[in-house]
């Protein structure tokens, strides 16, 4: 056997060994990801309620019921408004914070560590803590200061409950996007900024025409992650309002939970979950395609 044949035999054996290492991960992926998706699609075309073993195929009745349900349409509008505000504030504020932390600010290392702390806290725990602060702490403080507007919890008002949840989500969600933007700022060529500065470009123009184009991939990543967080918000709502008051903070994920585990309409919940997945994938795909056209290589 010549050397070329020996090399080919070695590479074949190596490929087989590597494939065998990938088999356990592939099996786990199929069991815990692919199989539930297929099962969800199947059950969404039945009248399954999570208890009865006998299934009846109902075709697209569940989907027609979902789209004709005003409660579902209300949750979609809530998610759209909530996600738009969340993306707007997190992308803009995290970018500003990253620019500040990337400058020659004294004590920025300590500030980075303290600032990242909220990212490691579970959302459910944070929701419970802020729920106690907003419903008990602030009204008591308002009563002691004579501020009548503070005596009623903002979580008990349909017009303000969403903004209280949004505040907590922004406070917790700024850390990781800021770190991502800090990493993105390291990819901006310093020589371009120095050349533009020597040519008389202002700081705003250097940011707009040099820094920002190089941050497009990072902006896309932050946008998609934040949008997914907004469209699938559940933990904070569950721990702070349970969808109230009067259903004003019921999100799509909260509605899926209520239909599936509270009202025992599991097939309807499956249909709603698939619709939510399609919405998230579609918006993310559009954003990624758009960003690829704007990317600087």
MODELLER restraints for C-alpha pairs under 7 A, 6 or more apart:
rsr = mdl.restraints
at = mdl.atoms
rsr.add(forms.Gaussian(group=physical.xy_distance, feature=features.Distance(at['CA:40:A'], at['CA:270:A']), mean=5.59, stdev=0.5))
rsr.add(forms.Gaussian(group=physical.xy_distance, feature=features.Distance(at['CA:43:A'], at['CA:267:A']), mean=5.55, stdev=0.5))
rsr.add(forms.Gaussian(group=physical.xy_distance, feature=features.Distance(at['CA:43:A'], at['CA:270:A']), mean=6.80, stdev=0.5))
rsr.add(forms.Gaussian(group=physical.xy_distance, feature=features.Distance(at['CA:44:A'], at['CA:62:A']), mean=6.79, stdev=0.5))
rsr.add(forms.Gaussian(group=physical.xy_distance, feature=features.Distance(at['CA:44:A'], at['CA:267:A']), mean=4.70, stdev=0.5))
rsr.add(forms.Gaussian(group=physical.xy_distance, feature=features.Distance(at['CA:44:A'], at['CA:268:A']), mean=6.41, stdev=0.5))
rsr.add(forms.Gaussian(group=physical.xy_distance, feature=features.Distance(at['CA:44:A'], at['CA:270:A']), mean=5.14, stdev=0.5))
rsr.add(forms.Gaussian(group=physical.xy_distance, feature=features.Distance(at['CA:44:A'], at['CA:271:A']), mean=4.95, stdev=0.5))
rsr.add(forms.Gaussian(group=physical.xy_distance, feature=features.Distance(at['CA:45:A'], at['CA:57:A']), mean=5.80, stdev=0.5))
rsr.add(forms.Gaussian(group=physical.xy_distance, feature=features.Distance(at['CA:45:A'], at['CA:58:A']), mean=5.64, stdev=0.5))
rsr.add(forms.Gaussian(group=physical.xy_distance, feature=features.Distance(at['CA:45:A'], at['CA:59:A']), mean=4.99, stdev=0.5))
rsr.add(forms.Gaussian(group=physical.xy_distance, feature=features.Distance(at['CA:45:A'], at['CA:60:A']), mean=6.20, stdev=0.5))
rsr.add(forms.Gaussian(group=physical.xy_distance, feature=features.Distance(at['CA:45:A'], at['CA:62:A']), mean=6.85, stdev=0.5))
rsr.add(forms.Gaussian(group=physical.xy_distance, feature=features.Distance(at['CA:46:A'], at['CA:55:A']), mean=6.24, stdev=0.5))
rsr.add(forms.Gaussian(group=physical.xy_distance, feature=features.Distance(at['CA:46:A'], at['CA:56:A']), mean=5.39, stdev=0.5))
rsr.add(forms.Gaussian(group=physical.xy_distance, feature=features.Distance(at['CA:46:A'], at['CA:57:A']), mean=4.29, stdev=0.5))
rsr.add(forms.Gaussian(group=physical.xy_distance, feature=features.Distance(at['CA:46:A'], at['CA:58:A']), mean=5.16, stdev=0.5))
rsr.add(forms.Gaussian(group=physical.xy_distance, feature=features.Distance(at['CA:46:A'], at['CA:59:A']), mean=6.94, stdev=0.5))
rsr.add(forms.Gaussian(group=physical.xy_distance, feature=features.Distance(at['CA:46:A'], at['CA:267:A']), mean=6.21, stdev=0.5))
rsr.add(forms.Gaussian(group=physical.xy_distance, feature=features.Distance(at['CA:47:A'], at['CA:55:A']), mean=6.25, stdev=0.5))
rsr.add(forms.Gaussian(group=physical.xy_distance, feature=features.Distance(at['CA:47:A'], at['CA:56:A']), mean=5.73, stdev=0.5))
rsr.add(forms.Gaussian(group=physical.xy_distance, feature=features.Distance(at['CA:47:A'], at['CA:57:A']), mean=6.64, stdev=0.5))
rsr.add(forms.Gaussian(group=physical.xy_distance, feature=features.Distance(at['CA:47:A'], at['CA:58:A']), mean=6.55, stdev=0.5))
rsr.add(forms.Gaussian(group=physical.xy_distance, feature=features.Distance(at['CA:47:A'], at['CA:267:A']), mean=5.71, stdev=0.5))
rsr.add(forms.Gaussian(group=physical.xy_distance, feature=features.Distance(at['CA:48:A'], at['CA:55:A']), mean=5.92, stdev=0.5))
rsr.add(forms.Gaussian(group=physical.xy_distance, feature=features.Distance(at['CA:48:A'], at['CA:266:A']), mean=6.07, stdev=0.5))
rsr.add(forms.Gaussian(group=physical.xy_distance, feature=features.Distance(at['CA:48:A'], at['CA:267:A']), mean=5.22, stdev=0.5))
rsr.add(forms.Gaussian(group=physical.xy_distance, feature=features.Distance(at['CA:49:A'], at['CA:264:A']), mean=5.30, stdev=0.5))
rsr.add(forms.Gaussian(group=physical.xy_distance, feature=features.Distance(at['CA:49:A'], at['CA:265:A']), mean=5.09, stdev=0.5))
rsr.add(forms.Gaussian(group=physical.xy_distance, feature=features.Distance(at['CA:49:A'], at['CA:266:A']), mean=4.81, stdev=0.5))
rsr.add(forms.Gaussian(group=physical.xy_distance, feature=features.Distance(at['CA:49:A'], at['CA:267:A']), mean=6.32, stdev=0.5))
rsr.add(forms.Gaussian(group=physical.xy_distance, feature=features.Distance(at['CA:50:A'], at['CA:264:A']), mean=6.67, stdev=0.5))
rsr.add(forms.Gaussian(group=physical.xy_distance, feature=features.Distance(at['CA:50:A'], at['CA:266:A']), mean=5.99, stdev=0.5))
rsr.add(forms.Gaussian(group=physical.xy_distance, feature=features.Distance(at['CA:62:A'], at['CA:268:A']), mean=5.45, stdev=0.5))
rsr.add(forms.Gaussian(group=physical.xy_distance, feature=features.Distance(at['CA:62:A'], at['CA:271:A']), mean=6.51, stdev=0.5))
rsr.add(forms.Gaussian(group=physical.xy_distance, feature=features.Distance(at['CA:63:A'], at['CA:271:A']), mean=6.08, stdev=0.5))
rsr.add(forms.Gaussian(group=physical.xy_distance, feature=features.Distance(at['CA:66:A'], at['CA:72:A']), mean=6.44, stdev=0.5))
rsr.add(forms.Gaussian(group=physical.xy_distance, feature=features.Distance(at['CA:66:A'], at['CA:272:A']), mean=6.90, stdev=0.5))
rsr.add(forms.Gaussian(group=physical.xy_distance, feature=features.Distance(at['CA:75:A'], at['CA:250:A']), mean=5.85, stdev=0.5))
rsr.add(forms.Gaussian(group=physical.xy_distance, feature=features.Distance(at['CA:75:A'], at['CA:251:A']), mean=4.90, stdev=0.5))
rsr.add(forms.Gaussian(group=physical.xy_distance, feature=features.Distance(at['CA:75:A'], at['CA:252:A']), mean=5.30, stdev=0.5))
rsr.add(forms.Gaussian(group=physical.xy_distance, feature=features.Distance(at['CA:76:A'], at['CA:252:A']), mean=6.33, stdev=0.5))
rsr.add(forms.Gaussian(group=physical.xy_distance, feature=features.Distance(at['CA:78:A'], at['CA:249:A']), mean=6.98, stdev=0.5))
rsr.add(forms.Gaussian(group=physical.xy_distance, feature=features.Distance(at['CA:78:A'], at['CA:251:A']), mean=6.31, stdev=0.5))
rsr.add(forms.Gaussian(group=physical.xy_distance, feature=features.Distance(at['CA:79:A'], at['CA:230:A']), mean=6.74, stdev=0.5))
rsr.add(forms.Gaussian(group=physical.xy_distance, feature=features.Distance(at['CA:79:A'], at['CA:231:A']), mean=5.53, stdev=0.5))
rsr.add(forms.Gaussian(group=physical.xy_distance, feature=features.Distance(at['CA:79:A'], at['CA:251:A']), mean=5.93, stdev=0.5))
rsr.add(forms.Gaussian(group=physical.xy_distance, feature=features.Distance(at['CA:79:A'], at['CA:252:A']), mean=6.93, stdev=0.5))
rsr.add(forms.Gaussian(group=physical.xy_distance, feature=features.Distance(at['CA:82:A'], at['CA:230:A']), mean=6.41, stdev=0.5))
rsr.add(forms.Gaussian(group=physical.xy_distance, feature=features.Distance(at['CA:83:A'], at['CA:227:A']), mean=5.83, stdev=0.5))
rsr.add(forms.Gaussian(group=physical.xy_distance, feature=features.Distance(at['CA:83:A'], at['CA:230:A']), mean=4.36, stdev=0.5))
rsr.add(forms.Gaussian(group=physical.xy_distance, feature=features.Distance(at['CA:83:A'], at['CA:231:A']), mean=6.01, stdev=0.5))
rsr.add(forms.Gaussian(group=physical.xy_distance, feature=features.Distance(at['CA:86:A'], at['CA:166:A']), mean=6.83, stdev=0.5))
rsr.add(forms.Gaussian(group=physical.xy_distance, feature=features.Distance(at['CA:86:A'], at['CA:170:A']), mean=6.75, stdev=0.5))
rsr.add(forms.Gaussian(group=physical.xy_distance, feature=features.Distance(at['CA:86:A'], at['CA:230:A']), mean=6.61, stdev=0.5))
rsr.add(forms.Gaussian(group=physical.xy_distance, feature=features.Distance(at['CA:87:A'], at['CA:223:A']), mean=6.34, stdev=0.5))
rsr.add(forms.Gaussian(group=physical.xy_distance, feature=features.Distance(at['CA:87:A'], at['CA:226:A']), mean=5.77, stdev=0.5))
rsr.add(forms.Gaussian(group=physical.xy_distance, feature=features.Distance(at['CA:87:A'], at['CA:227:A']), mean=6.17, stdev=0.5))
rsr.add(forms.Gaussian(group=physical.xy_distance, feature=features.Distance(at['CA:90:A'], at['CA:170:A']), mean=6.23, stdev=0.5))
rsr.add(forms.Gaussian(group=physical.xy_distance, feature=features.Distance(at['CA:90:A'], at['CA:174:A']), mean=5.82, stdev=0.5))
rsr.add(forms.Gaussian(group=physical.xy_distance, feature=features.Distance(at['CA:91:A'], at['CA:222:A']), mean=6.80, stdev=0.5))
rsr.add(forms.Gaussian(group=physical.xy_distance, feature=features.Distance(at['CA:91:A'], at['CA:223:A']), mean=6.88, stdev=0.5))
rsr.add(forms.Gaussian(group=physical.xy_distance, feature=features.Distance(at['CA:94:A'], at['CA:174:A']), mean=5.67, stdev=0.5))
rsr.add(forms.Gaussian(group=physical.xy_distance, feature=features.Distance(at['CA:94:A'], at['CA:177:A']), mean=5.88, stdev=0.5))
rsr.add(forms.Gaussian(group=physical.xy_distance, feature=features.Distance(at['CA:94:A'], at['CA:178:A']), mean=4.57, stdev=0.5))
rsr.add(forms.Gaussian(group=physical.xy_distance, feature=features.Distance(at['CA:95:A'], at['CA:178:A']), mean=6.31, stdev=0.5))
rsr.add(forms.Gaussian(group=physical.xy_distance, feature=features.Distance(at['CA:95:A'], at['CA:181:A']), mean=6.18, stdev=0.5))
rsr.add(forms.Gaussian(group=physical.xy_distance, feature=features.Distance(at['CA:97:A'], at['CA:178:A']), mean=6.49, stdev=0.5))
rsr.add(forms.Gaussian(group=physical.xy_distance, feature=features.Distance(at['CA:98:A'], at['CA:178:A']), mean=5.28, stdev=0.5))
rsr.add(forms.Gaussian(group=physical.xy_distance, feature=features.Distance(at['CA:98:A'], at['CA:181:A']), mean=5.84, stdev=0.5))
rsr.add(forms.Gaussian(group=physical.xy_distance, feature=features.Distance(at['CA:98:A'], at['CA:182:A']), mean=5.24, stdev=0.5))
rsr.add(forms.Gaussian(group=physical.xy_distance, feature=features.Distance(at['CA:101:A'], at['CA:108:A']), mean=5.95, stdev=0.5))
rsr.add(forms.Gaussian(group=physical.xy_distance, feature=features.Distance(at['CA:102:A'], at['CA:182:A']), mean=6.65, stdev=0.5))
rsr.add(forms.Gaussian(group=physical.xy_distance, feature=features.Distance(at['CA:115:A'], at['CA:175:A']), mean=6.44, stdev=0.5))
rsr.add(forms.Gaussian(group=physical.xy_distance, feature=features.Distance(at['CA:116:A'], at['CA:175:A']), mean=4.97, stdev=0.5))
rsr.add(forms.Gaussian(group=physical.xy_distance, feature=features.Distance(at['CA:118:A'], at['CA:172:A']), mean=5.10, stdev=0.5))
rsr.add(forms.Gaussian(group=physical.xy_distance, feature=features.Distance(at['CA:119:A'], at['CA:172:A']), mean=5.65, stdev=0.5))
rsr.add(forms.Gaussian(group=physical.xy_distance, feature=features.Distance(at['CA:119:A'], at['CA:173:A']), mean=6.62, stdev=0.5))
rsr.add(forms.Gaussian(group=physical.xy_distance, feature=features.Distance(at['CA:119:A'], at['CA:175:A']), mean=5.91, stdev=0.5))
rsr.add(forms.Gaussian(group=physical.xy_distance, feature=features.Distance(at['CA:119:A'], at['CA:176:A']), mean=6.85, stdev=0.5))
rsr.add(forms.Gaussian(group=physical.xy_distance, feature=features.Distance(at['CA:123:A'], at['CA:235:A']), mean=5.92, stdev=0.5))
rsr.add(forms.Gaussian(group=physical.xy_distance, feature=features.Distance(at['CA:123:A'], at['CA:236:A']), mean=6.12, stdev=0.5))
rsr.add(forms.Gaussian(group=physical.xy_distance, feature=features.Distance(at['CA:124:A'], at['CA:235:A']), mean=5.21, stdev=0.5))
rsr.add(forms.Gaussian(group=physical.xy_distance, feature=features.Distance(at['CA:124:A'], at['CA:236:A']), mean=5.97, stdev=0.5))
rsr.add(forms.Gaussian(group=physical.xy_distance, feature=features.Distance(at['CA:124:A'], at['CA:239:A']), mean=5.94, stdev=0.5))
rsr.add(forms.Gaussian(group=physical.xy_distance, feature=features.Distance(at['CA:127:A'], at['CA:236:A']), mean=5.00, stdev=0.5))
rsr.add(forms.Gaussian(group=physical.xy_distance, feature=features.Distance(at['CA:127:A'], at['CA:239:A']), mean=5.16, stdev=0.5))
rsr.add(forms.Gaussian(group=physical.xy_distance, feature=features.Distance(at['CA:127:A'], at['CA:240:A']), mean=5.56, stdev=0.5))
rsr.add(forms.Gaussian(group=physical.xy_distance, feature=features.Distance(at['CA:128:A'], at['CA:239:A']), mean=5.41, stdev=0.5))
rsr.add(forms.Gaussian(group=physical.xy_distance, feature=features.Distance(at['CA:128:A'], at['CA:240:A']), mean=6.27, stdev=0.5))
rsr.add(forms.Gaussian(group=physical.xy_distance, feature=features.Distance(at['CA:131:A'], at['CA:240:A']), mean=5.18, stdev=0.5))
rsr.add(forms.Gaussian(group=physical.xy_distance, feature=features.Distance(at['CA:134:A'], at['CA:153:A']), mean=6.14, stdev=0.5))
rsr.add(forms.Gaussian(group=physical.xy_distance, feature=features.Distance(at['CA:135:A'], at['CA:153:A']), mean=5.14, stdev=0.5))
rsr.add(forms.Gaussian(group=physical.xy_distance, feature=features.Distance(at['CA:138:A'], at['CA:150:A']), mean=6.37, stdev=0.5))
rsr.add(forms.Gaussian(group=physical.xy_distance, feature=features.Distance(at['CA:139:A'], at['CA:150:A']), mean=5.30, stdev=0.5))
rsr.add(forms.Gaussian(group=physical.xy_distance, feature=features.Distance(at['CA:139:A'], at['CA:151:A']), mean=3.98, stdev=0.5))
rsr.add(forms.Gaussian(group=physical.xy_distance, feature=features.Distance(at['CA:139:A'], at['CA:152:A']), mean=5.97, stdev=0.5))
rsr.add(forms.Gaussian(group=physical.xy_distance, feature=features.Distance(at['CA:139:A'], at['CA:153:A']), mean=6.27, stdev=0.5))
rsr.add(forms.Gaussian(group=physical.xy_distance, feature=features.Distance(at['CA:140:A'], at['CA:151:A']), mean=6.71, stdev=0.5))
rsr.add(forms.Gaussian(group=physical.xy_distance, feature=features.Distance(at['CA:142:A'], at['CA:148:A']), mean=6.48, stdev=0.5))
rsr.add(forms.Gaussian(group=physical.xy_distance, feature=features.Distance(at['CA:142:A'], at['CA:150:A']), mean=4.70, stdev=0.5))
rsr.add(forms.Gaussian(group=physical.xy_distance, feature=features.Distance(at['CA:142:A'], at['CA:151:A']), mean=5.20, stdev=0.5))
rsr.add(forms.Gaussian(group=physical.xy_distance, feature=features.Distance(at['CA:143:A'], at['CA:151:A']), mean=5.72, stdev=0.5))
rsr.add(forms.Gaussian(group=physical.xy_distance, feature=features.Distance(at['CA:154:A'], at['CA:160:A']), mean=5.51, stdev=0.5))
rsr.add(forms.Gaussian(group=physical.xy_distance, feature=features.Distance(at['CA:154:A'], at['CA:161:A']), mean=5.57, stdev=0.5))
rsr.add(forms.Gaussian(group=physical.xy_distance, feature=features.Distance(at['CA:154:A'], at['CA:164:A']), mean=6.90, stdev=0.5))
rsr.add(forms.Gaussian(group=physical.xy_distance, feature=features.Distance(at['CA:155:A'], at['CA:161:A']), mean=4.27, stdev=0.5))
rsr.add(forms.Gaussian(group=physical.xy_distance, feature=features.Distance(at['CA:155:A'], at['CA:164:A']), mean=6.79, stdev=0.5))
rsr.add(forms.Gaussian(group=physical.xy_distance, feature=features.Distance(at['CA:155:A'], at['CA:241:A']), mean=6.87, stdev=0.5))
rsr.add(forms.Gaussian(group=physical.xy_distance, feature=features.Distance(at['CA:156:A'], at['CA:245:A']), mean=5.92, stdev=0.5))
rsr.add(forms.Gaussian(group=physical.xy_distance, feature=features.Distance(at['CA:157:A'], at['CA:245:A']), mean=6.59, stdev=0.5))
rsr.add(forms.Gaussian(group=physical.xy_distance, feature=features.Distance(at['CA:158:A'], at['CA:245:A']), mean=5.61, stdev=0.5))
rsr.add(forms.Gaussian(group=physical.xy_distance, feature=features.Distance(at['CA:158:A'], at['CA:246:A']), mean=6.98, stdev=0.5))
rsr.add(forms.Gaussian(group=physical.xy_distance, feature=features.Distance(at['CA:158:A'], at['CA:248:A']), mean=5.44, stdev=0.5))
rsr.add(forms.Gaussian(group=physical.xy_distance, feature=features.Distance(at['CA:161:A'], at['CA:249:A']), mean=6.93, stdev=0.5))
rsr.add(forms.Gaussian(group=physical.xy_distance, feature=features.Distance(at['CA:162:A'], at['CA:249:A']), mean=5.87, stdev=0.5))
rsr.add(forms.Gaussian(group=physical.xy_distance, feature=features.Distance(at['CA:165:A'], at['CA:236:A']), mean=6.67, stdev=0.5))
rsr.add(forms.Gaussian(group=physical.xy_distance, feature=features.Distance(at['CA:177:A'], at['CA:222:A']), mean=5.84, stdev=0.5))
rsr.add(forms.Gaussian(group=physical.xy_distance, feature=features.Distance(at['CA:180:A'], at['CA:218:A']), mean=6.67, stdev=0.5))
rsr.add(forms.Gaussian(group=physical.xy_distance, feature=features.Distance(at['CA:181:A'], at['CA:218:A']), mean=6.38, stdev=0.5))
rsr.add(forms.Gaussian(group=physical.xy_distance, feature=features.Distance(at['CA:184:A'], at['CA:215:A']), mean=5.88, stdev=0.5))
rsr.add(forms.Gaussian(group=physical.xy_distance, feature=features.Distance(at['CA:184:A'], at['CA:218:A']), mean=6.15, stdev=0.5))
rsr.add(forms.Gaussian(group=physical.xy_distance, feature=features.Distance(at['CA:188:A'], at['CA:211:A']), mean=6.10, stdev=0.5))
rsr.add(forms.Gaussian(group=physical.xy_distance, feature=features.Distance(at['CA:188:A'], at['CA:214:A']), mean=6.10, stdev=0.5))
rsr.add(forms.Gaussian(group=physical.xy_distance, feature=features.Distance(at['CA:193:A'], at['CA:206:A']), mean=6.45, stdev=0.5))
rsr.add(forms.Gaussian(group=physical.xy_distance, feature=features.Distance(at['CA:196:A'], at['CA:206:A']), mean=6.71, stdev=0.5))
rsr.add(forms.Gaussian(group=physical.xy_distance, feature=features.Distance(at['CA:213:A'], at['CA:295:A']), mean=6.77, stdev=0.5))
rsr.add(forms.Gaussian(group=physical.xy_distance, feature=features.Distance(at['CA:213:A'], at['CA:296:A']), mean=6.50, stdev=0.5))
rsr.add(forms.Gaussian(group=physical.xy_distance, feature=features.Distance(at['CA:214:A'], at['CA:296:A']), mean=6.23, stdev=0.5))
rsr.add(forms.Gaussian(group=physical.xy_distance, feature=features.Distance(at['CA:216:A'], at['CA:291:A']), mean=6.43, stdev=0.5))
rsr.add(forms.Gaussian(group=physical.xy_distance, feature=features.Distance(at['CA:216:A'], at['CA:295:A']), mean=6.00, stdev=0.5))
rsr.add(forms.Gaussian(group=physical.xy_distance, feature=features.Distance(at['CA:217:A'], at['CA:291:A']), mean=6.76, stdev=0.5))
rsr.add(forms.Gaussian(group=physical.xy_distance, feature=features.Distance(at['CA:217:A'], at['CA:295:A']), mean=6.72, stdev=0.5))
rsr.add(forms.Gaussian(group=physical.xy_distance, feature=features.Distance(at['CA:220:A'], at['CA:287:A']), mean=6.88, stdev=0.5))
rsr.add(forms.Gaussian(group=physical.xy_distance, feature=features.Distance(at['CA:220:A'], at['CA:288:A']), mean=6.54, stdev=0.5))
rsr.add(forms.Gaussian(group=physical.xy_distance, feature=features.Distance(at['CA:220:A'], at['CA:291:A']), mean=6.38, stdev=0.5))
rsr.add(forms.Gaussian(group=physical.xy_distance, feature=features.Distance(at['CA:224:A'], at['CA:284:A']), mean=5.75, stdev=0.5))
rsr.add(forms.Gaussian(group=physical.xy_distance, feature=features.Distance(at['CA:228:A'], at['CA:280:A']), mean=6.44, stdev=0.5))
rsr.add(forms.Gaussian(group=physical.xy_distance, feature=features.Distance(at['CA:232:A'], at['CA:253:A']), mean=5.72, stdev=0.5))
rsr.add(forms.Gaussian(group=physical.xy_distance, feature=features.Distance(at['CA:233:A'], at['CA:251:A']), mean=6.89, stdev=0.5))
rsr.add(forms.Gaussian(group=physical.xy_distance, feature=features.Distance(at['CA:233:A'], at['CA:253:A']), mean=6.54, stdev=0.5))
rsr.add(forms.Gaussian(group=physical.xy_distance, feature=features.Distance(at['CA:234:A'], at['CA:253:A']), mean=5.77, stdev=0.5))
rsr.add(forms.Gaussian(group=physical.xy_distance, feature=features.Distance(at['CA:234:A'], at['CA:254:A']), mean=5.80, stdev=0.5))
rsr.add(forms.Gaussian(group=physical.xy_distance, feature=features.Distance(at['CA:237:A'], at['CA:243:A']), mean=6.08, stdev=0.5))
rsr.add(forms.Gaussian(group=physical.xy_distance, feature=features.Distance(at['CA:243:A'], at['CA:249:A']), mean=4.61, stdev=0.5))
rsr.add(forms.Gaussian(group=physical.xy_distance, feature=features.Distance(at['CA:243:A'], at['CA:250:A']), mean=3.93, stdev=0.5))
rsr.add(forms.Gaussian(group=physical.xy_distance, feature=features.Distance(at['CA:243:A'], at['CA:254:A']), mean=6.88, stdev=0.5))
rsr.add(forms.Gaussian(group=physical.xy_distance, feature=features.Distance(at['CA:244:A'], at['CA:250:A']), mean=6.66, stdev=0.5))
rsr.add(forms.Gaussian(group=physical.xy_distance, feature=features.Distance(at['CA:256:A'], at['CA:269:A']), mean=4.81, stdev=0.5))
rsr.add(forms.Gaussian(group=physical.xy_distance, feature=features.Distance(at['CA:256:A'], at['CA:272:A']), mean=6.40, stdev=0.5))
rsr.add(forms.Gaussian(group=physical.xy_distance, feature=features.Distance(at['CA:256:A'], at['CA:273:A']), mean=6.58, stdev=0.5))
rsr.add(forms.Gaussian(group=physical.xy_distance, feature=features.Distance(at['CA:259:A'], at['CA:265:A']), mean=5.11, stdev=0.5))
rsr.add(forms.Gaussian(group=physical.xy_distance, feature=features.Distance(at['CA:259:A'], at['CA:266:A']), mean=6.36, stdev=0.5))
rsr.add(forms.Gaussian(group=physical.xy_distance, feature=features.Distance(at['CA:259:A'], at['CA:268:A']), mean=6.96, stdev=0.5))
rsr.add(forms.Gaussian(group=physical.xy_distance, feature=features.Distance(at['CA:259:A'], at['CA:269:A']), mean=5.49, stdev=0.5))
rsr.add(forms.Gaussian(group=physical.xy_distance, feature=features.Distance(at['CA:260:A'], at['CA:266:A']), mean=4.22, stdev=0.5))
rsr.add(forms.Gaussian(group=physical.xy_distance, feature=features.Distance(at['CA:260:A'], at['CA:269:A']), mean=5.20, stdev=0.5))
